[in-house]
C-alpha cells in the first residue's frame, strides 16, 4: 500500500500534523441560540421522536432478575426505531423533504438519528434489559443465537460509527464502510424479534415494531442495492469543461429526457470514469429553462482535486435529483438580500437567470464575498444581470480590504431595518453564522440557508494526504 510513499515529499511528521489539524477541526461549531420558528420543518424531527418514544407504556412494569427492566427494554426499542429512521432518510424520499426543511436538514436528522441510536444501544446493554416471565419471541436456541449476533453487531457498529465520526478517511472509502451499517442493524432486529418481551410478536405492538424494522431493512437494501447499484439517474454527457483557478465548471448535455428542476436546487452527479464514479452533490447553476446543466465545483478534496487535471469532455454522467428546499425569493414581496461566499454563488446564479428587470428598490441585493473579482465565478453573468436591472450587485473583496461584517453590512443598509426582510445565504459556515447573527440581532426570525456537509463528523479532512500516501496521485 505504501510502496510509493516518498518521505522527501511527505514525511510522517507532516502526516501526523495534518491528522491533528487545528482546534477548530475538533470543536463543534455551535450557533448562537435564537428562539426557534415553528413551522412544517419541525414535523419530520417530531415524527422521529414520537415514533421512538410512543412504545414506552408497553414496557412499564417489566421486571428483570435484578429489578425493573422497563428502561433497558424501552431504550433498546428506541435504538431500533432511530436506526430504522436513519436508513429511511438515507433514501432521500422527496415527499419528506418539506417536513425536514430540505435534503440538507434531512441528512442532518439522518446523522442525529444514527448517532442517538448508538447511544441508546449502549444504554440498553449497560442496564438491566432482560425480562422475567415475558413472552418469548422465538425458541431459546434461536433467541440465544440472535443475542450473540447482536453482541457482535454492537462491536461492529461502534467501529463503523467511529469511522464515520472522524473525518480522516477519504469520502470514497468512508462510503464503503457506511454501507456495512445495515449488518449490525439486521442483527439487532433479529435479537429484538426473538428475545422475551412484555408483548407477543403477533400483537399490535409486535406489528408496530415489526413494521418499523422491516421498513428500516428495506430502506437499507434500497439504498445499497437500489440506488447505488441499479438506479443511476438521468443520463448526460459532459459537453464542455472550463477551469477558473481552483474551480471547475461542468456543462452537461442530456442524452434523453432532461432533469426538471427549480432555481437553487441541487443534484447528485456520478461520473462514469474509473475511480471517479462515487456520487457527489452540487448546486445546479443553470436556470430551469436552459437545455444543459451547469455546475461549479471547487477543489476541496481528493475527488475535486483529481477533477481539475482530467480530460472530461465526452464522458458519460448520471444525474440524480433534483433536491432541495432552498428559497432565495420570498413567497410575498419583501426586501431581499442574498449573501454568497465563493462557490456559494451557484444557487443565486440559477435564480438570477429567471428574474425580470425591476425597480431598484424591488431588486434582490446580492452581496458576493470573494478574495478578488478575478477569483469570482460567472462574473460576466452577474454583472449583466445587474446592468439589466434584475439584481443589485455588491462586491466584498477581501483583497481590497472590504470584507463582509456587521459594520460593512450596516453601511450598505444605510439605517434601513431588516425586519420583514427575506435573507438567504450560501457559503462557508463562518459566513452563514455571521449573517444569522446579524439578522437575528435586527429582528429577523429566519435566515434561508443550505449546507452540503452530508458526512458531518470531527477532525480534518485527510483525503489528499491519504491519496499521497497510497501513491495514487503520482500514478494518475
N, C-alpha and C positions, 0 to 999 in steps of 0.2 A: 504493500500500500504506500509506503514512504520511500520507494526506491528513487523517486525523482526529487526528493527533498534536498534542497541546496542550502546548507547553513549560512553560506555567504550572502544569500539573498533574503532568507527569512530564518532568523535564529530562534531558538526555543525561548529565549528571553523575550523576544518580540511577541511570540505566540502567547506566552503567559501574561504579558502586559495587556495584550488585546483582550484576552479572556477575562481579565479582571475588570476592564472597562473603567468607567467613572461612576461615582456615587449616583449620578442621575440615572444610570442604566439599571440600577438595582432598587431604587426607591420609587414606589408607585406614585404617579402624579395625581394628586387629589385636588379636584376643583373646589373652589370656594363654594360653600353651601348657600343655596338660594331656595326659597320656597318653591316647591315643585308645582308645575302647571298640570292639573289633572285633565286628561283627555283620553281619546281612544287608544293612545300608545301605551297606556297602563293596563289595558285589557289582557294583552299577552302575558306579561310577567305575573299579573294577578291570577291568571288561569293556571299557570305553573304552580304557584303557591297553593291555590285551593285544591287542585288535584293531588298534591303531595300530602296535605295535612287532613283532608276530609276523612281519611280512614282511621283517624285516631280513636274514635269511640269503640271500634270493634276490638281494640287491643286492651281497653281499660279493664282492669281486674285480673288480667293474666298473671298467674303466679308461677315462678320458677323454683328450683331447688333451694336457692338462697334468698328468696324474696320476690318482690314484684318484677315481672318481666315485661311490663307494659312499655316502658321507654325503649328497651332493647329491640322488641319486635316492631314497634312503631317506627323507630328511626331506620330500621332495616328496610321497611316498606318505602320510606321517604327516599332512600338511596336508589331503590329500583325505579321509582316514578321519575326522579330527577334525571337519571341516566337515560331513561326512555325518551324524555323530552329533549335531551341533548342530541340524540340521534335523529329525532323527528325534525328538529330545527336545522340539522346539517343538510337536510334535503332541500332547504331553501324554498319551502312552499310559498308561492306568491300570495295566496289567499291570506296568509298570516302576517305578511309584511306590514300592512296598515295597523295591525294590533300591537306591533312592537316599535313602530316608527322607522321602518326601513330595514334593509338587509343588514346594514352595519350594526344596528341595535339588536337585531335578531341573533346575529352571531355573538354579540356580547352576552345575551341571555343564554345562548348555547354554551359559552365558556363557563359562565357562572353556574349553570345547572350541572355541568360536568364536575366542576370543582367542588361544589357543595355536596354532590353525590358521593365523592370520595371521602369528604369529611364525615358524612352520615354513615358510610360504611365502616370507617374507623371507629366511630362511636358505637356502632352496632356490635362490633367484635370486642369492644372493651368493657361492655357491661353485660349483665345477665340477659340473655336473649333466648333461652330455652324454656319452653312452657311445660308445666307438669299437667298431665291429663288433657292435653289438647287433641285435636282431630288430625290424624295422620294424613299427609298428602300423598304418600306412597309407602311401599313396604320399607321395613327397617334397612334392608341391604341397599335399596335404591337411595334412600334418604342419606345413608352414611356415605355412599359414593358421591352424591351431589354435594354434601358438605365438604368432602375432601377436594373436589374440583373447585368449589367456591373459595377454599383456602388458597389453592394455587393461583386462582384467578385474582385474588386480592393482592398477592405479591406482584403478579404481572401488572395489575392496574397501577400500583404505586410506582413501578418502574416507568411505565408509559406516560403517566401523568407528570412524573419528574422530568422526563424528556421534554414534555410539552411546556412546562413552566420555565425552563432555562432555554434561552434563545441561541445557545451556542451551535446547535445542529442546523445546517442549511435547510431551507424550506423543503426542497425536493426529497431529502432523506427523512425529514420530520413527517412529511405526508405519509410515507410508507409505514412508519411506526404508529401513526394516528389511526391507520386503517385496522390495526390489531385490537383496538379498544372494544370491539364487539365481542371478542372472545371472553374476557372476564365478565362482561355483561350477560352473555349467554349462560355461563356457569352460575352466576348469581341468580338468574331467573330459574334455572333448574333447581337450585337449592331452595329458593323461596317457594316453589311449587311443591317440592317433595317433603319439606320439613313439617313438623307439627305446628298447627296454628289454632287460634280460637274459632275458626270457621272452616267449613268444608270447601274444597275446590269447586264443587258444583253449586255452591250458594251464590247469592247476589254479590257478596264481597269477593268471592272467588272469581266470578265472571269479571268484576270490575278490575281487579289487579291482573287477572289473566289477559284481558283485552289490552291493557297498557303494556304488558310485557311483550305480547305478540306485535303490537304496533311498533314498539321500540326495535324489536328484532327485524321486522320487515323494513323499517326505515334504515337500519344498518346495512342490510343486504341491498336495499335500493340504492343507497349511497355508493357502496363499494362496487357492486356488480352492475347496477343500472347506470348511474351517472358516470362512473369512472371508466367503465368498460364498454357499455353499449350505446348510451345516449350521448351523441357527440355534439349536437347543436347545429346551427345553420352553417352551411359551407361557404367559405370565402377564399379569395386568393389575394396575396399581397401584391398590390399594383405598383405602389411607389414607397420608397423609404427615404426620409430626409433626416439629417442629423444637425442638431442645433446645440453645439457644445456637448454637455453631458445628457442631453435629451434626444430621444429618437422619436420621430413622427412616422407612424404607420398609416397607410391608406389602403383599406381593404375593399375589394370589389366583390359583390355577391356572385356566386356560381349557381344561383337558383333564386328562391324567394328570399328577399332581404329581411333583415331584422327590423321590426317596428318598435320604435322607442319614443319616449318623451324627452324633451330637453333636460339635461342634467342627470340622466340615468347612467348606469354603468353596466358593463358586460364582462364576462369571463372569456378570455381567448386561450386557445390551445394550438400552438404552432405544431404542424406536422413535420417536425425536424428532429432528428436523433438527439436525445438528451435535452430537448427544449420543449417537450410536449406537456409538461405539467401545467395545470390551469393557473392563470394569473388574472386578477381583476383590475380593470382600469375604467375611468370615466370616459364616456363617448363624447368626443369633442365636436363631432359633426352635428348639424341640425337634422331633425327628423325628415325634412323634405329632400335632403341630399341623397343621391343614389349610393354613395360609398360611405363606409365608416372610417373615422379618423380617431387615432389615439396618440397621446403624447406620453412617452414613457421615460421617466428619469432613471439614470444609472444609480441605483441604491443597493445593489446586492450582486450575487453571483450570476443569476439569470439575466438581469437587466444589463449587467456588465458585459456578458458574452454577446448580448443582443447588439451591442454597439459595434462589434467587429465582424459581424456575419453578413454574408450575401443573402439577403432575404427575399428579394424580388422574385415573384413567381411561386413562392411557397404556398402550400395549402394551409388554411387556418379554419378551425371550427370555433364558432362564437355562440356562447350560451347567454341567455338573458332575454330582455333587459331586466335589471333590478333597480331598486332604489325608490325612496320617497322624498328625496331632497327637493325642496321647493324654493327656487330663487325668487319667484314672484309671489306676492300676497294674493289671497283669494279676493280681497276687496281693495280698492285703490288706497294706497298709503305710501308715505315716503320710503324709498327702498335703497338700502345700502348693501353692496356686495364687497366683501373683503377677501382677496385671494392672495395666497403666498406661493410663489414658484409654480409647480405643476398643478396646484390647486385652482388654476385659472380655467381648467378644462370644462367644468360644468357651466361656467358663465359664458364660455365661448359658444357652447351649444345653444344656450338661451338667447344670446345676443343676436344670433342669425335669424331668430324668429320674431324679433321686435320690429315695430314700425316707428318712424320718426315721431317725436313728441315734443311738447313744450319743455323748456329746460327744467322747470320745477317737477315735471312728471317723469323725467327720465331716471332710471336706476343710476346711482352713483357707484362706479366701480373703482375701488381702491386696490391697486395692483402692487404688491410688495415684492421687490426683486433686488438682487445685488446691483444690477445695472440693466439698462434697456437692451444692451447687447446680449444679455443672458435671458431676456424675456422670450416667451413663446407667442407666436401669432401676433406680433406687434402690428403688422400691417392691417390685419383683420380688426383689431381693437381700435386702432386709430381711424380706420374707415368708418366704423360704427359710431365713433364719437363725432366725426365730421358730418355724418348723415343725420345726426340728431337722435340716434337711438339710445345712446348712453352718455353719461358724463364720466370721463376718464381722468383719474388722478393717479400719478405715479409716486411711489415711495421707493426711492433708490438708496440703498444703504451706502453705496459708493460715493454718493454726493452728500451724505450726511442727513438725508431725510428718511428717517425710519418711522414706521407706524408705532404710535404710542398714544397714551392718554392725551398728551399735550398737542401732538400733531392732529389727532382726530378732532379735538376741541377747536383748534384753529379752523379746520375745514368746516365744522358745523356753524361757526360764527354766532354762537349763542342760541342756535335752534335746539329745541328739545327733541329727544329721541322717543318720547312717549308716543305710542301708537305706530312707531316706525317698524318696518319689516327689515330685519338684518339677517343676512346669510353669509357664512364664512366657510372657506375650504382652504386648507393648507396645513403647515406644521402644527403640532399640538400646542406649542408655545403661543403661536398666533391666535389659535382658537380660544385658548384660556384668557388671553389679553382682551380679545373682543368681547367675550362673555362677561368679564369683569366690568369693562366699560359700560356695556349695555345694561347690565343689571343695576349698576350704580345710578344709571339715569332712568330707571323705571321701566325698562323693557323686560318683560317676563319670559320671553322665549327668543332664542337665537337659533336659526336654522343651521345645522352642521351635518357633516358626514365624515366618517373615518373608515379607512380600508384596512385597519390593523386587525385582520381576521384571526391572526395567530395569537396575539397577546403574549404574555409571559414577561420574564425578567432577564436582565443581563444584556450584554452587547451582542449584536448580530455578527457571527464569525463566518458567514457564508464565504466571503472572499478568502479569508485565511485558510479555511478548510480546503478550498479548491487549490490553493497554492501548496498546501501540504501534500495533497494527493498527486499533485503534478498535472492536474487536468488543464489548468490554464496554459501551461507550456506546451502540452500535447496538441491543444487546439489552436 
